[in-house]
Amino acid sequence: MGLNIMDTAPKIQIYDNRPDCFKASTRIIAEQMISAINLRGRAVLALSGGSTPIPVYEALSKLDLPWENVTVVLVDERVTHDEAGSNMSMIKAQLQQRKAAKVSMIGLEDERAVAALAPFDLCLMGMGTDGHTASWFPGSIGLKKALDPAAENFTASIHANGCPGAGSYPNRLTLTLPAVMDAKALLLLMTGKEKRDVFESAVQADSLDKPVKALMAAGKRLTVIWAP
């Protein structure tokens, strides 16, 4: 099967079906949380929106873990007056329930609060069929600033009018590349052949054209999980 990339590239885990893919992702996140809590008494996760990770969030919410010692920040957020359309509301609905009801959540609006939690123990990333991850949309205003390896800010504003991947929410807040790359572990979760093909093509692409390419510099700290 595909996903053959250079030796310095991330760890690749390929599954035959999505349930197994989601189980593996849930396990990795839970293990990273427990490791962080055992080490320093708390864990910080940066989580993405979108539909792909919903089964993972639901599964995590059922695990008997010390959620009172876990803080979640957003990888990116939709700037909208429609609360139902925000990533925060989605993650709260899927994760902050059942046994995970005590998890703390921090929005990207307060950059100081986000910066105070860094480095994150894990960033869960997704990818669109345009090659975007976080809210790093190809052709968007603010992309170069967000992808600047020397950026001092933890968050950046993105204006993605005309970018298909942004859908009905072109105005975003997003973590910058340095904030993501400073994480102790990164997990990129993808499903479907189209996304696999996009990811493979990103290996030889420029980060401004396929922003997911920027994650590959994390090397073995990045685990890529894919299922059809």
N, C-alpha and C positions, 0 to 999 in steps of 0.2 A: 504494500500500500504506500501511498505518497507520504508527504511530510518529511522527506529526506532533505536535511539541510546541513550546513557545515558543522565541523566537529566542535566548534566553540559555541554552537547554538544551544538553546534551551533543551531541557529534558522533554521528551515527547511521550505521551501516553495515549494510545489508540484503543478504543473500545468498540465492540460490535454493535452495541445498542446504547441508547440514551440513559436508561435507568442505571446501568453500570457506570456510565460516565458521570452521572450526578452523584452516585454513591461514592465514587473515588474522590470527587471534588469535596464532598461533605467531610470525608475522612481527613483529607489533607488540611482543610481549614480547622477542624476540631483539634487535630494533633498540633498544629501551629499555635493555637490558642492555649492549649494545656502546657506546652513547652514554655511559652512566654509567662504564663501565670506562675508556673513552678519556679521560673528564674527570678522574676521580679515582682510577682504579686498582681500583675494586671496584663491585659492583652488589648491591643488596638488593631482593629481590622478596617481596611478601606474597601468598601463594597460598591459594586456597579449596579445600575438600573437595567432596564430592558427585560424581556420575557425569558431569556435563556436561563438565568440563575434562579428563577422562582422556585423550582423543585428543590434546589439546594437550600434555599432559605427556609422552606417549609420543613425540610428534613432536620436542619440544624435546630429549629425551634422545638423539636421533640427530644433533643438530647439533654440528658441530666448533667449539665456542666455549670461551673461557677459563673453564671452570666452576670452577676452583680460586679464582677471584676473585669468585665469586657466593655470596651467603648467602640462604637462604630462611627466612622466618618464616611462621607460620600466620596467616591471617585469623581463624580460630576453631578451636576444638578440642572434641571430644566428651569429657567427663569420664567415663571408663568403665574398668572393669577388663579389658575385652575389647580387647586390643591391636589385633586385626584390625578393630575398629570405629572406630579413631581416624583422624582426618584425617592425622596424621603418618605412620602406617604406610601409608596409601594413597598419599600423595605420594612417600614413599620408594620404594615398589614401582614406581610409574609413571615417576618422574623421575630418582631417584638411581640410575641404571644406565647402561649403555653409555657414551657419551662424557661423560655428566653425572655419572659416578660420584663425582667429586671435589667436587660441590656441598656446601656446608655447610648444615645445617638446625638451626634454633633453635625450641624449643617456647615456648608462651605462659606456662609455669609460672614462668619466670625473667623477670619484668617489667623488671628493670634491664637485662638483656641485650637485650631487645627495644627498650627505649627508647634504648639506646646506638646502635642501628642506624638510627634515624629521622633525617631523613625517608626513607621508602622510595622507591625509584625507580619502582616500579609496584605497585599493588594489583590483583590479579585477583579480581573479585567475581562471585558467582552470584546467582540469585534463585529463591525458591520460589513456588509458586502462591498462597501466602498473602501474598506481597509482602515476605517477609523477605529480608535479605541479611546476610552474616556470620552471627552467631547472634542477630540482632536480631529475635526473634519477637514478633509482635503479641500483646499480653496477657501477656507473660512478666514474671516478677519480675526486676528489674534493668534492664529496657529503658530506662526514663527516665534512669537513671544512664549507661548506655552511649551514649545519644544526646545527652547534655548537651554542647552546643558548648564549654562552659567546663570540661569534665572535665579534671583534671590527670593522671589515671591513663591509661596506655596500654592496659590490659586491664580487663575487667569480668566478673564472674560472672553468668551467666544461668540462671534456673530456669524452665523452660518446660513444667512439668507441665500437661497438658491442652491444649497447643498442638499442633495436628495436624502442623504443619511440622517439629516437632522429632523426630517419629517415636519410636523406642525409646531415644533419647538426650536426655532433657530437660535434663540438667545440662551446661552449656557454659562454656568460657572464650572470650572474644571480644575482638578489638581494639575500642576505643572509636571513636566518630565522629571526634574530633579526630585520633587516630592515623591513621585512614584518609584523612581529608580533607587531611592534611598531605603526602600522597604527591605526587610530582612528576607522576604520571600514574595514572589509574584506568581499568580496563577491565572492563565489565560484559558477561558472555557469557551469552546466553540462546538457547534453542531451543524451538520449538513455539508454535502459535497461542495457547494458553491463557496462556502467560507474556507474550506480546506484549500481550494484552488487559489483563493485570494491570498491566504496566508503564505502559500508556497511562492506565489509571484512576488510577494513583498520582500522576500529575501534579497532579490536583486534590485529592488526599487529604492527610490529616494524617500526619506521619511516624510517629506512634505506631500508626496503623492500617495503613499501608503503609510500613514502614521504608525500603524502597528509595528512597522520595522524598527522603530525607536526602542521598543521593549527588548529586542534581541540582544542589545548590549548588556543586559543583565546576565547573560550566559546561563550557568547552571542554577542560578537563583530563580529562574523562570521555568515553570512547568506548564507545558501546553497539553491540554486535555481535549480530545476530539472524539466524536461519535457521529455516525451517519444521520 
